């Protein structure tokens, strides 16, 4: 099961599709900012021929917009578990779109259970870390990907 397109193209399409269809936001590729503050992160493993860990690194304003657009109500009306569940499901859909676009519609790949963590993503010994930056209405966010091999 070989990739059907480069990882950056598959990720860009997955981000564009998921942000547009689920959160009603336009997200486009962006350049890396000078500083990269990292807070709450959402991660998931996508396992095909290789295992890729996707780490969604969103600033608070984008998290709020995603959650409010999906739930159709104010952030303040939701519990912290509702917010985390929404963002984890959002990441699950994003990871599924990435797997489909990276390995193709007919491929078999597995998704792990998405997780919440705090702090910058750590690079595993046998993995390679790449960061991809996106802009959603002048707010930057990143998706970090670690790959085996």
N, C-alpha and C positions, 0 to 999 in steps of 0.2 A: 504494500500500500504506500506508494510514493506520493509526495505532495503534487497537487495539480497546478499550483501557482506559488510564487514567492510568499514567504511568511508575511512581509509587510503589506502586500496587496490583499491577502486574505484577511488580515487584521483590519485594514482600512475599510474594506467592504463590510465586515462584520460590525464594526463600530458604527459606520454610517447607517446601516440597516437597523440595528438594534436601537440606537438612540432615536432615530426617526420614527420607527414603528411602535416602540414601547413608550418612550418618554416624550415624543413630539418635539425633539430637539435636533437641530442640525449640528453635527460634529465633523470638523474637517482636520486634516493633518496640520501640524504646527511644528515650529522649531522649538528645541529644548530651551527652557528659560534659564536665566542666569542662576537663580536659586531654586531649589527643589524641596520645599518643606513637605514632610510626609507625616501623615497622621493615621487615621483609621484606614486599613487596607482590606480589600476583599479578594480572596484568592481561590483558584480552582485548578485542578489538573485535567488536562485533555490528553488522553492516551491513545495514540495510534501507533504508527511505526516507531515513533519516539514519544516520550512524555514531555509535554509542554505545561508549565505552570503559568497561568495568566494571573497577574496581580493588578487589580483595578485600584488606582490611586486617585481618588476624587476629592477636591476641596469641598468644604461644607456647602457653599452656595449651589454647586452643581448637584450634590446629593439631595439637598432640599428640593430643587426644581424637579429632579427625576421622581422623587417620592410623591411630591404634591401632584405632578401630572399623572402619575399612575393611579394614585388613590382618589384624586379629584377632591382633595380637601387640604386644609392647612397642616403643615408639619407639626404645629403645636397641638393639634387634635389627635395625633398618633402616639402610641407608646413606643419606647425605644425598641422593643422586640418587633413591632410592626414595621418600623423603619428598617432595621437590620434584615428582616425577612424579605422585604421588598427589594432591597439592594442585592441581597444574595440571589434572589430569583432573577433579577435583572442580569447579574453576572452569569448565571446558569444559561440563560437564553443567549447572551453574548458569546459564551464559550461554545455552545452548540452551533451557532452560526459560524464561528471561526473554524471549528472542526469540519463542518460541511463544506465550507469554501476552500479550506486548505487541502483536505484529502479528497474532496469530491463527494457528490451526492450518494454514490453507491458504496462508499467506504464505511467501514465499521470503526468506530472510535468510542471510547468510554469517557465519561465525565465523573470526576470525584465529587464528593459532597463539598459545596462551597464553604469557605471559612472566613471569619473576621479576625483580623490581627491589628496590632498597633506598631508603628515604626517602619523604617525603610525595609524593603525586601532584601533578604540575605541570599547571596549566591551560593547554591550547594556546590560541593567540591567538584562533581563531575558535570556541572551544568554551565551554560553560557547565559549571561543576562543581557538582554537588549531592552531598551526603553523606547517607547513610541509615544509621541506627544500629539495631543489633539486640542482643538479650540472649539468650545461650545459657547457662542455669543460672548466672545472676548474673555472667557474664563478657561484657563489651561488645565488639562488633566493628563495623566499618563496611564499607560498600560505597560507593565513590565512583564517580560516573558523570559523564563529560564528554560533551557533546552538541554536534554541529555546529550553527551557526546561532543 
